[in-house]
């Protein structure tokens, strides 16, 4: 994706009330380093920034989120800050994917809000006891307004640092949804890639330095992720990088700033060039990431659950919490990563963080759409209590 070099003006959002395609073959550390360490290209547009806002009022050791009164500033956990993408997801429900040159009829089609950054922020907004902020760029178009409205309706997401980039369309994705809930997705970057100024806004960096955790993905330029990760690292804020998004190697400069790297097994295979068909192979691929400087690798394994590989320790494994029905897996990985971050900010042990995240992901796959499927805290707590009772 080529970054636009034209000047981009960002307008104030409407205020709401108050507050690599790489072969999966074994790789040596030197070959792996060649895959991951790439030079970065930076854009040169001059950008003006203006913003808007939106408020919001285990072992089963989590608190249910208050609904009638807000936590005092002294008691609330520090904010979760998500820097990432916001996409209009164009859903088409198909019985199967078309072959090359073939046209197939969809059973249904509709547009819903999504994007990995928006997904994770919406999930954090519904689950976190403290505030959740999204730093993102949308277009000054119908899709941008769809995204703004969906995020406002999701509840709990502060939109102070979301801005419109009228020189670029909103990012969007085509989601081909199969009857079993699995999907294939094509992403068009739009404002997610082209709407950023040459340097990240100082107000965004100040917000990040006050965060309890910074969540990143790869549907925005790598240089943006690097700048915000540098700010977080300098302030001692943990950085979680979800590997989903860009189909390209992760720059070594970015990996060096990450505390927890979170791929699924397919992304782990592509980004390391190593097979991930068995748990032993996944462990070896995670070990390759450790050699590149990432201390913790949180791997999402689909129906096999998840595993956290902490350098020097035994892996922590978490089985899935089965869903009564799998309707749509879109956003499940984002839900898992965000829920894990919510529990982490609350100071929970890593095993409890993974269990909390597994419950949130189980609820997510039962509902169609990405942001519409994000569960609230009370639902997650109820499911955890049910599972514990069983």
QUIRALIN-V880023 format. One record per backbone hydrogen bond with DSSP energy under -0.5 kcal/mol. NH is the residue of the N-H (numbers start at 1). CO is the residue of the C=O. Records with the same first field share a line. If there is no record, write none. Layout:
# QUIRALIN-V880023
NH: CO / CO
This chain:
# QUIRALIN-V880023
8: 46
10: 48
11: 9 / 164
16: 53
21: 247
25: 23 / 273
32: 28
33: 29
34: 30
35: 31
36: 32
37: 33
38: 36
47: 45
48: 8
52: 159
55: 17
60: 58
61: 59
75: 72
76: 72
80: 131
81: 79 / 213
82: 80 / 133
83: 81 / 215
84: 82 / 135
87: 114
88: 171
89: 87 / 112
90: 88 / 173
91: 89 / 110
92: 175
93: 108
94: 92 / 177
102: 99
107: 93
108: 93
110: 91
112: 89
114: 87
118: 85
119: 115
120: 116
121: 117
122: 118
123: 119
124: 120
125: 121
126: 122
127: 123
128: 124
132: 156
133: 80
134: 158
135: 82
136: 134 / 161
138: 163
141: 139
145: 141
146: 142
147: 143
148: 144
149: 145
150: 146
151: 147
152: 148
153: 149
154: 150
155: 151 / 152
156: 55
158: 132 / 156
159: 157
162: 159
163: 136
164: 11
165: 138
166: 9 / 164
168: 165
171: 86
172: 188
173: 88
174: 186
175: 90 / 173
176: 174 / 184
177: 92 / 175
178: 176 / 182
181: 178
184: 176
186: 174
188: 172
189: 187
191: 169
192: 189
193: 190
194: 190
195: 191
198: 45
204: 201
205: 201
206: 202
207: 203
208: 204
209: 205
210: 206 / 207
211: 208
212: 79
213: 79
214: 238
215: 81
216: 240
217: 83
218: 244
221: 192
224: 221
225: 221
226: 222
227: 223
228: 224
229: 225
230: 226
231: 227
232: 228
233: 229
234: 230
235: 231 / 232
236: 233
237: 232
238: 212
240: 214
241: 239 / 260
242: 216 / 240
243: 262
246: 218 / 244
248: 246
254: 251
255: 251
256: 252
257: 254
258: 255
259: 239
260: 239
261: 296
262: 241
263: 261
265: 300
268: 264
269: 265
270: 266
271: 267
272: 268
273: 269
274: 269
282: 278
283: 279
284: 280
285: 281
286: 282
287: 283
288: 284
289: 285
290: 286
291: 287
292: 288 / 289
293: 290
294: 289
295: 293
296: 259
297: 309
298: 261
299: 297 / 307
300: 263
301: 299 / 305
304: 301
305: 302
306: 318
307: 299
308: 316
309: 297 / 307
310: 308
311: 295 / 309
313: 310
316: 308
317: 315
318: 306
322: 320
327: 325 / 365
328: 365
329: 181
332: 329
335: 331
336: 332
337: 333
338: 334
339: 335
340: 336
341: 337
342: 338
343: 339
344: 340
345: 341
346: 342
347: 344
348: 343
353: 349
354: 350
355: 351
356: 352
357: 353
358: 354
359: 355
360: 356
361: 357
362: 358
363: 359
364: 360
365: 361
366: 363
367: 364
371: 113
373: 370
374: 371
377: 126
380: 376
381: 377
382: 378
383: 379
384: 380
385: 381
386: 382
387: 383
388: 384
389: 385
390: 386
